[in-house]
Every structure is written in C-alpha cells, then in structure tokens.
C-alpha cells in the first residue's frame, strides 16, 4: 500500500540531485532487507519495508540539523532530530511512512539532506 510513497521519494531524490541509485542489502536474519537510496555516491536514505508502512532512516550533519530546526517541519520531528544522539556521521532519525502526510514530511527531510 505504501509503494506509491516510495515512488514519490525516489522521484524527489532524482529531481533534487539528478538521479537515484537503489541498492538492496540484506543485513542478516534479524534485520532483513533494506533498500539504500543513493544520489551519485552519497547515501540519502535507508528504507525498511514493514507490514502496512515503511521505515525511513536518515542521518543529518550539523548544518542540516540547524536547517531542520529553523524549518516549518512539525515540532515532533524537530525534537526527535535535536534529541538524537550525535555520532561522527551526524544525528539519525527514523520515520514510519504510512500516509501522504508522513510522506510529505519525509520529502521535506530529503530536500534538507540533499541541500546540506
């Protein structure tokens, strides 16, 4: 049911960066299959298919986090990004996508990720 949202995500990455490279990875029995979406050689998004939704995982650097905090994204997203542990790669969040509204939030996060 959420395949249409995944297609919107792939289209947005293509529009914002000139192309998308999908790569399916199997990380083991416990984790299962994950779709990695790249723009050029840059990892943009991890997608984990689930029953009735997909889980989108993104990592943001400091400048992207600042842009998210100053954006019109929902406060719950801003709080989640700000509260996420900071690693060398940045701050990571996961978003369940099961509606057009959640897909819209994910698309905005992707735009920020690609800009920074």
Secondary structure, DSSP 4 states (H G I P E B T S, - for coil): --HHHHHHHHHHHHHHHS--EEEEEE--TTT-EEEEEEETTEEEEEEEEETTEEEEEEEE-HHHHHHHHTSSS-HHHHHHHHHSPEETTEEEEEEEE-SHHHHHHHHHHHHHHHH-
